[in-house]
Amino acid sequence: MIICKNITKTYRNGEIETVAVRGATFTIQDGEFIAIMGPSGSGKSTLMHILGCLDTPTLGTYLLDDKDVSLMDDDELADIRNKKIGFVFQAFNLLPRASVLRNVALPLVYAGVDKETREKAAGESLTSAAFPQNFWDHMPNQLSGGMMQRVAIARALVNNPALILADEPTGNLDTKTGEAVLQTFQQLHQKQGRTIVLITHEPYVAEHAERIIHIKDGEIVEDSKNHHRRLINNL
């Protein structure tokens, strides 16, 4: 699904140059569950923005489904973000005055899908994210942090994306709630074969993935199978 060759991202502010990612080379197969782990400032979020077509590398090649992302125009990139990639962020990013169901259906509104179809798809997505139906008409301020993150996961799933990118998805959650959210990702991977890339600085979070890519000071320092994987119960 993903081929990255010598990805480098450099930011310039006047004469000051900062290299956020240095020569990153790796592949991600369809159906893999990957964690990209590193400390704050290591370049992992920059790498996620590149994978999510939110930013472009300064040097190197990024192929998504055998297509060179650098050759795409803004409309093509927007189409990929809307149809091929689902994003889950630490801050949830839910509309405060919209119900759970409406929040999840929002990407389909932008895609021009009719109301009946998008509400049906949103309901199916919420079910996949293990979100209880009796809360579908609630507003975000009526939900716990863990429930809000499940809504964010459901929203990421509603377009049936090929790739889910989750940036520190447990960062605003306590350990127990975060574990439940991570189990949701594992269920999506193991039951539905979703391709998931999890960005984190926490080793216990990364241990839920099949493979861990370690990044430090913008460079990949290790890329290996996770032999200490935390598996969920009752699959």
MIGUKOL-828572 format. One record per residue (C-alpha): x, y, z. Coordinates in steps of 0.2 Angstrom, whole numbers, padded with zeros to 4 digits, always signed. Layout:
<atoms>
XYZ...
</atoms>
This chain:
<atoms>
+0000+0000+0000+0014+0012+0005+0031+0014-0001+0042+0028+0006+0060+0031-0001+0072+0043+0007+0058+0054+0013+0066+0071+0020+0056+0086+0026+0065+0102+0029+0057+0118+0036+0065+0135+0033+0062+0151+0043+0073+0164+0035+0090+0157+0037+0086+0144+0050+0083+0127+0043+0076+0113+0053+0076+0095+0046+0061+0086+0054+0062+0069+0044+0079+0063+0037+0079+0050+0023+0065+0039+0030+0063+0023+0019+0050+0010+0023+0035+0000+0016+0018-0003+0024+0008-0018+0017-0011-0018+0015-0019-0025+0031-0004-0021+0042-0005-0013+0060+0010-0002+0062+0015+0010+0076+0027+0024+0073+0035+0028+0090+0047+0042+0095+0049+0055+0108+0042+0073+0106+0050+0082+0092+0056+0066+0084+0047+0069+0067+0034+0056+0069+0019+0068+0067+0028+0076+0052+0029+0059+0044+0011+0056+0048+0006+0072+0039+0016+0066+0024+0007+0049+0024-0010+0057+0026-0006+0069+0011-0008+0084+0023+0010+0089+0018+0023+0085+0005+0041+0079+0007+0055+0091+0003+0065+0076-0005+0061+0058-0008+0046+0048-0015+0030+0043-0007+0020+0030-0017+0002+0027-0011-0006+0012-0020+0008+0013-0033+0004+0032-0037+0017+0045-0034+0009+0058-0022+0021+0072-0027+0013+0072-0044-0005+0075-0038-0013+0092-0038-0023+0099-0024-0040+0092-0029-0032+0075-0031-0024+0076-0014-0041+0082-0006-0050+0067-0015-0037+0055-0007-0039+0062+0010-0058+0061+0009-0060+0044+0001-0044+0033+0005-0038+0040+0022-0047+0041+0039-0039+0052+0052-0040+0050+0071-0032+0064+0082-0029+0066+0100-0040+0081+0102-0056+0072+0094-0060+0087+0083-0079+0084+0085-0092+0098+0081-0099+0103+0098-0116+0107+0092-0119+0092+0081-0125+0075+0087-0114+0060+0087-0123+0053+0071-0121+0070+0062-0102+0071+0067-0099+0054+0060-0109+0057+0044-0100+0074+0041-0087+0067+0028-0101+0060+0018-0109+0077+0018-0093+0084+0010-0094+0070-0002-0111+0074-0008-0120+0058-0001-0139+0059+0002-0145+0060+0020-0153+0043+0021-0137+0034+0014-0125+0044+0025-0135+0041+0041-0135+0023+0037-0117+0022+0034-0113+0033+0050-0123+0020+0060-0114+0006+0053-0097+0015+0057-0102+0018+0075-0107+0000+0077-0090-0005+0070-0082+0007+0083-0091-0002+0097-0101+0014+0101-0118+0011+0109-0133+0016+0099-0143+0024+0113-0130+0038+0113-0131+0042+0094-0141+0057+0097-0130+0064+0111-0119+0080+0109-0100+0078+0112-0101+0087+0129-0112+0073+0135-0099+0060+0132-0084+0054+0141-0067+0056+0133-0066+0038+0128-0083+0039+0120-0078+0055+0110-0063+0046+0104-0074+0031+0098-0085+0044+0088-0069+0050+0080-0064+0033+0075-0081+0030+0068-0080+0046+0058-0063+0040+0051-0071+0024+0046-0087+0031+0038-0079+0032+0020-0073+0015+0021-0055+0021+0019-0040+0010+0014-0029+0018+0028-0032+0024+0045-0020+0036+0053-0021+0039+0072-0010+0053+0079-0008+0050+0098-0026+0044+0099-0025+0040+0118-0016+0056+0123-0031+0064+0131-0037+0048+0140-0033+0039+0156-0024+0022+0155-0040+0012+0156-0050+0022+0144-0035+0022+0132-0034+0003+0133-0052+0001+0127-0049+0013+0112-0033+0003+0108-0043-0013+0108-0055-0005+0096-0041-0002+0084-0036-0020+0086-0053-0026+0082-0054-0016+0067-0038-0023+0061-0041-0041+0066-0059-0043+0061-0060-0031+0047-0042-0031+0040-0040-0012+0041-0023-0005+0038-0019+0006+0053-0004+0017+0057-0003+0023+0075+0008+0038+0080+0013+0037+0098+0027+0041+0111+0021+0028+0123+0029+0011+0122+0013+0003+0130+0003+0010+0116+0015+0004+0102+0014-0013+0109-0004-0016+0102+0003-0015+0085+0011-0029+0074+0026-0019+0070+0035-0004+0077+0045+0009+0068+0056+0019+0080+0060+0036+0075+0073+0048+0083+0079+0065+0078+0070+0063+0061+0078+0046+0057+0071+0029+0058+0082+0019+0070+0073+0003+0071+0059-0006+0061+0055-0023+0068+0040-0035+0071+0033-0033+0089+0036-0049+0098+0028-0042+0114+0011-0038+0106-0003-0035+0118-0018-0045+0111-0036-0041+0115-0048-0053+0123-0064-0060+0117-0060-0058+0098
</atoms>
